[in-house]
């Protein structure tokens, strides 16, 4: 395993963050692992040197947090960095179980602490931007959570760059805790974040931890085979991301060709591309397989030349923004 500093926080994290969306309850999503399999993945990740885990309160309606917390029970929690998120409504009968009001943040943060079995969450992230709540209220509530010791750092997720810039400016003006990280949609088949968000993060010292680094499996197999997976068959609506648009088919084909040339897997080429990007700290790798987790770690050893990177990127064309409309 290799390690890096998360943005300007000074906190050391593995260059692979294990995404825990696949842990919990198959009633929530058919492809989700049961508790035993989720714990097995966490244990193998620890064996491989992973010290950074990301989940969210909405994943399996809280079960992902519980499984992760129990999987880490018995380990020295000080050795691991735990991240979770809040924003999406957790209870259909309670509108205040979602959003980023002070009430929603304080109550949902407490629920996350309880499920994870910790006194402090290392990184608490807003899962999306809340148009209904003034950013001043959200930032004040997050700042108070840090002052109470419930949270060490606060982070943000997919939004427009102008919104993120407004949030950072508001924190500086009011003296609130600043967002330290950005969890955004970024991979070889979706690079719209390079226009504004990533340069902003680089300038502001924000840690970048992209979600969907393998484009929901699109970069792991030839494009004609992508929909043949259980997730592809059961969540067709999630493939509304524009991975096939513009030069997406050619990008997929070049990943396949380069993987064959180097004798590695397509997923390893796609991850290696991210590892070579200086503005990326640690991609969030979600998986339902120990083998795929091991493949991801091995991708750290895949070397791409400048010409390899240029060749992989060359077919890309601008596509519609996806992930936070």
Buried (B, 14 or more C-beta within 10 A) or exposed (E): EEEBEBBEBEBEBBBBBBBBBBBBBEEBBEBBBEBEBBBBBBBBBBEBBBBBBBBBBBBBBBBBBBBBBBBBEEEEBEEBBBBBBBBBBBEEEEEEBBBBBBEBBBBBBEBBBEBBBBEBBBBBBBBBBBEEBEBBBBBBBBBBBBEEEBBBBBBBBBBBBEBBBBBBEBBEEEEBBBBBBBBBBBBBBBBBBBEBBBEBBEEBEBBBBBBBBBBBBBBBBEBEEBEEBEBBEEBEEEBEBBBBBBBBBBBBBBBBBBBEEBEBBBBBBBBBBBBBBEBBBBBBBBBBEBEBBBBBBBBBEBEBEEEBBEBBBEBBEEBEBBBBE
